[in-house]
C-alpha cells in the first residue's frame, strides 16, 4: 500500500487560499495546479464526524477543521465526503454513538473539484478508520474563530 502523504486539511486550505488570492488572470491556473497536486494522493487526516452527516457508507460527510487549533481563521467551506465500506461505517457509527466524535482516517483523494466557478468538493475513496475519540476541550470543529475585523466593528458600534 502507498505511504500516506503528510499534508493535512490545513495545508490544503492554505494552498487554496494562496491560489484564490492571485490575480484573476492566473487564478484558474493556480487552482488547477493545486487540484492536480492533491488529487489521487493518499492522506491521513483527523476529521470530525457528526452522525447526522454520515448516515451511509457511500455518503459520509465530515468536518475537516478544528477551528480551535488553527493559527489563522479558516474560511474554507468544503466538507469532504468519505466512501467507507459497510463494516467501516458501522464500526465508526458504533464508536461515535449518537454524538459527534473525531476520527483519524486514511483515504485516497479520488475526486476533487476546485475551480473559480464551482463549489470546492472532495471525495475520499478506499477509506480506513484508524482511531475514534471524543471531541476534546478547546476543540471547535463546527464554529470558526470570529473575524477580528468584524468583532472590532461590532464593539465600536456599541460604545456610542
N, C-alpha and C positions, 0 to 999 in steps of 0.2 A: 504494500500500500504506500501511496505517496506521503511523504512527511508534510504535515500542515505548514503553511506559510505563517509566519509570526505576526503579520499585520492584523490589526484589530478593527472593530467597527469605528473606533475613534480616529484611526488612521485614514479610513475611507472617508469619513465625514470631513476631515481636514483636506484630503485630496479634492473632494467635490467642491468645498468652499473655495479653495485656491483656483480651481478651474473656472468656477462661475464668476469669480471676481475679475477675470480677464476681460479685455475689450470685446465687444460684440463681434468683431471681425475674426477673432481667434478662439472664442469660447467654444464653438461647436467642435473644433479640432481638439481642444484641450479635454473636453468631456469625453470624446471618443477615445483618446489616449488613456484616460482613467479607466473607462469601461474595459478596454482591451487588456489593461494591466491587471485587472482584478478578475474578470470573468474566466471561469474554468479553474481557478485556484481552489485549493482545499484549505480551510481555515478552522481554527478552534476559537470560538467566541463564547463569552458569557452573556446570556440574554435573560430577560425576564419573561416568564410565561404566565399569562392570565388565562385561566381555563375557558373563559367565555370566548377568547380569540383563538383557541386551539381545540376546537370540537372534533376535528377529524384528522387522521394521519396524513391525508393529502393536502389539507389546508389548515396548517397550524401557523398562525401569525404571531410573531414575538416582538418584544421591545428591545432594541439593540443598545440603549444607552442608560447608564446610571448617571443621571444629571448631577447627583451629589458628588460624584467622583471627578467629573470633568473639570479641567482647569478653566477652560473657556466655555461660554454659553453655546450650547449645541442647538442649531436651528434646523437641522435636517429633519424631514418629516417622513422618511421611509420606514416601513415595518417589514422586515424580512419574513418570507414565507418558508416554512420547513416542510419537506416531504419526508415523513417518517414511515417506517413500516408499521404495521398494526401492533406488533409486540412492543416496539419502542414507544409508540404513542400511548398504549395502555399503561406501560410502566411509568411513563412521565406523568400521566394524569393521576395515577395512584399515589405517586410520591408527592405531587403538589396538593392533592386533595381538592377542596373547593376554594383554596386560597391561591393568591399569586405566589410564585416562587422564582428562584434563579437557577438556570440550568447551564452547565458547560456543555456545549455541543460542538461537534466536528462535522463539517459537511463541505460539499463541493458547490461553489457559486455557479450554478448551471445556467441561470437566466438573470440578466442584468440589463434593465432598461435605464439609460442615462442620456438624457438629451435636454436641450433648452425648451423643447416643445411638449414633451411628455413627462408625466409624473415618474419619479425615480421608483423603480421596482426591483426587488431582489428575490430570488428563489434558490434555496439550498436543497440539493438532492443528496441521496446516499448519506443521510444524517445519522449520526450515532450520538446518543446522550451519554456523557461520561460521568456527570455528577449532578445532583439536585440539592439545593439548600433553601432555607428560608431567606427572605429579604432582610438584610441587616439594618441596624440602627444607622442613621446617617445616609442610607441609600435612598435615591429618588428616581425610580425607573419610569415614572409617569410624568411628573411635573418637571419642567425645565427651570433652570435658575431664572430669576427675574432679570429683565433687561435694565441695567443700571441707568441708562438714559431715560427710560420711561418712568422708572421709580423716582428719579430726580424731578421730572416734570410733575408727577403726582404730588410729591412733597411740597414743591414750590407753590402749587395751586392752593394747598391747604393753609398756608401761612398768611394768607390775605385776610 
